[in-house]
Amino acid sequence: MIKLFVGGFPLDITELELVQLVAMHADVRTIKIVRDKKTKICKGYAFLEIADRAGAEQAIAALNRTTLAGRKLRLSIVEEEE
């Protein structure tokens, strides 16, 4: 599994909408939209687990720096330490 950072999306996007967007390019296994602990308001970024590195790289190539509802998406692979 590869962890993919996705930031810059509209704050009102749902988990399903974000998965549908990325799933056009990669096999999404899990998603976690980061929210404020007290208010539960989205902070504008999420982490997705992608089945393989090739899918994650394809999603980055297709979506990084594109605009969604007036906001610029940022995608990157999270390199985890062993």
N, C-alpha and C positions, 0 to 999 in steps of 0.2 A: 504494500500500500504506500502511496505517495501522498503527503499532506500538501494541499494547495491553499495558499492565502488568496482571498478575494476581497478587495477593498474598494471603496469609492462608490458603491451602489446606492440607490435611493433608500432612505431610511424606512420607507413603508413597504419594501419588498418582502415577500413571504419566502419561507424555506422552499416551498414547492416551486415558486417562480424562479428562484436562483438555481435550483437543481435543474429545472427544465432548460435554462439558458446554458449551463455548463454541459449538460448531458448530450447536447447536440455534437459535442466534440470529445467527450471523455465519459468513461464508465464511473459514475459517482456512487460511492458506497455509503458514506455518511456525510452529514452537514451539521455544523454548529455555528449559528449566527450569534455573535457576541453582543450581549445586552447589558445595560447598566443593572447592577444588582438590586438597587432600590426602586428605580422607576420602571424597569423592564423595557426601556426604550433602546432600540437598536443603536449600536455605536458606529455602524457603517462598514463593518468588516466581518468576515466569516472564515472558517476553515472547513475545507472539504477533503475527504479521503477519496482518492482516485485509485482505481484498480491497478494502473501501471504508469510508469514514467512517460511512456510514449503518449498516452492519453492526456496526461497533465501538460506535457509540452505542446500538444496540439491545441488544447484549450487556451493556453497562454498565447500561442501564435495567432489564434483566431480572435480572442477577446481583449487582450491587454491593450490599454489606451483607447479602447472604443468608448463611445458615449452611450449611456443608458439614462433616459429621462433627464438629460442635461448634466449628468455627472460622469466623470471619466473613471472607467474601471481600471484597477491595478491588480494583476495576477502574478504570483510568483510561487515557486516551489519552496517549501520550508525544509531546509536541510537539517535533519535531526542528528544530534551527536550520538554515536554508538555507546 
